[in-house]
């Protein structure tokens, strides 16, 4: 759960377990309760948060989704998320993707190339370019995000489309800090698109 608070209030990504998911008319989510450690509850109390849920088992309380809400301390170990607004929902993938056109520098055993992303998630990306590596190639990527940060990752090309000049890359090595930066970038872009900017 990335928050809008300052770094002094603790880490910018927190985890918890959804305990309840109360929907109102037309399926609009009104409130969700999340179990979390007291430090997370204290850090997020009063903050606007962007929440990414993991894909649950069949019959789980909440599907794999991304939403924004306002977190309020309900108990010392529980947050009430109010004003919940669903930004995206995925049933097939393990991570929500967002359209994004960002520069990527690729390094493979055969050389280097530049490309652009078509979409992006915490688990991988889709690229377009004229000199893309072939299927199953291992690549080192340097991805430049909109805020000027650069993320480095090692990936494997899992699919190539020679007609559209696109390739899908799955991250196989990504440190936790880079994963959190990507997650924040995806959630921020989803929120921006939802506001219509």
N, C-alpha and C positions, 0 to 999 in steps of 0.2 A: 504494500500500500504506500506508494510515494505520496508525500504530503507537500503542502505549500509553505510549511513553516521554515524557520531558519535552522542552520546547522547546529546552533547551540542547543536546540531542543532534542538532539539525538540523531540517529541515523535517518536517512531520507527514505529508506525502504524498510517496511515492517511486515510481519506475517501474523496471521491469525486463522481461526477456524470459524466458518459461518455456522451459527447455531440455529438461526431462524431467518426466514425469507418471506415476508408478508406482502402479498400483492393486493392491490386495490382493483377498481373497475377497469375493464379492458386490459387486464394484465399488467398495468403500470405498477412498478414496485414502490411501495410507500416507505417501508422500514426494514432494515436487516440488523440482526444482532451478531456480533463477532467476538468470540472468546480470544483473548490475547493476554500476554504477560503484562504485569502492572506498569513496567517501563514503557511499553508500547501504548497502553491506554493513556498514560500521562503525557507522552510526546504528541499524541494525535488529538487529544481533547480540544475541540473547538476548531480543528483544521478541516479544510476542504481536501479530500483525498481522492485518488484515482486507484481503483481496485481492479486487480486482475486475478480471477479465480482459476484454479487448476481444474482440468476436466475431471469430473467426479464419476463414481460408479453409477450404473443405472439406478434411478430412483433417488439420486443424491438431492440434497436440499436445493442446491443452485447449480445450473449448468456452467460450462466454461464460458465466461463472459468478462467484459470490461465495463465498468461503470464508474461514475463519479458521485460523490455524496459528501455530506458534512458529518464528521465523526464527533460524537459526544460521549463522555464517560457515563456509562450506565451503572457499572459497579467497578470495583478496583481491578477486576480481571475481564471486563466486558465493555465493548463499545456499541453504542447504538448509531447506526448509519442512517441518516434521514435525508430527505430531498434526493433520493437515489434516482439517477438518470442513466439508463442503459445506453452505452456507446457502441457496443459490438457484442456479438455472440457467435461462437464457433462450435460446431458439433463434430467436425471431421478432423481438425488439426489440434495439436497440443499447444499451440500458441497463436494468438490473434495477430493477423497481418494488417498492415496499413499501407496504402499506396504512398510511395515516396520516390522522388527522383534526386538521388544523392550521388556524388562522385565516389568511385571505388577504384583503388589501385590494386591490381592482382599480380602476384608473383607465383609462378609455377616452375617446375624443373625445366620447362621449355623456354622460359623467358618471362617478360613482364608485359602487361596490357592495362589499359584504362577502360572503364565501363561505367554505367550508371545503374542505380537500382530502379526496379519497377515497383517492387513492394518490399516490405521489411518486417521482421518479427524478431523476438528474442532468440528463436531457434534457427533462423536462416534468412535468406533473401533471394529475390529473383533479379537477375541482371539482364541488361541489354547492351550489346556492343558488337563490333565487327570482328574482334579477335578473341573469342571466348574459348576457354579450354574445353576438352571433350569430357564425356561422361566418365565418372569415377576418378577424374583427376583430383589430386590434392592441391589446394591453393592456399596461399597466405593473402589475407585481405587487409587493406587499410581503408576504412570507411570514414568519410568526413561528414559529420552530422551538421544540421542547420545552425546549432549554437557554437560551431567552431571546434567542438571536441572531435578527436579522432579515435576510433575504436579499431583495435587490431584483433584478428581472429584467424584460426586455421579452419578450413572447411573442405567439404567434399562435394564435387559436382554430381548431383543425383539425376539430373535430367537436362537435355539440351534440345532446343527446337531450332533447326536450321532454317526454317521458313521465317520465323519472327526474329531470329538472332537473339534468342533469350536462353538463359541457363538458370537452373535452380540450384542453389548452394545450401547445404545443411552445415551448420557450425558443428565442428567436432572438438574444438578446443577454444574455450572462451572463459577468461577468468571472471570471478564473481563481480568485480567492479565494473567490467565491461558489460556484463549481462544486465546489471542494474541500470547503467547508462542507456542501453538499448531499450529496456522496458520503459523507462521514463520518456524516452523519445517517442516511442510508439503510442503511449497513453496520452502524451501531450498533443500529438498530431490528431488522434481520434477526438480529443476534446475540442481542438481548434476546428476540425471539420464539422463537428456537431453544432458548434456555435455559428457556422456558416461563414467563416472568414476565408 
